[in-house]
Amino acid sequence: MSNRMYLNDIRSDKAKKAAKRVGRGIGSGLGKTCGRGHKGQKSRTGGSIHPGFEGGQQPLQRRLPKFGFTSRKGRLTDEVRLQDLNNLKDEIITLDSIKNSGLVNHKIQYVKIILSGDIAKPIIVKGVPVTSGARSKILAAGGRIED
């Protein structure tokens, strides 16, 4: 006897459930109507109802609004990284100086300076909110923050 393995010898280690054989007589339990019951849409060929169908009632996905919420203030708000302030010529940083430098769009009305990178020169920040991390870096560089 040889120890060779052939493709027809390979067997699955898990038991496979036999496929449902419908329409094979009364003894099978799936004869005549094949487990579909009598009459009705679901007993017919091609008679399936799509997901979300609620029997003619207005479906949930059509009852709910199709749009989300976008804050109008969020469209006018932006962030400026601390390292980007190194490139500004102005010593006093205001909203107007940030807009004029091109760091933010001219339509922006609210700007916040966030900690990202380092600041190399002392600057004065006027009327622009600053995160706590950016505040400590500006003060360490010899700058100050005025509200």
Buried (B, 14 or more C-beta within 10 A) or exposed (E): EEEEEEEEEEEEEEEEEEEEEBEEEEEEEBEEEBEBEEEEEEEEEEEEEEEEEEEEEEBEEEEEEEEEEEEEEEEEEBBBBBBBBEEBEBEEBBBEBBBEBEBBEEEBEBBEBBBBBEBEEEBBBBEBBBBEEBBEBBBEBEBEBEE
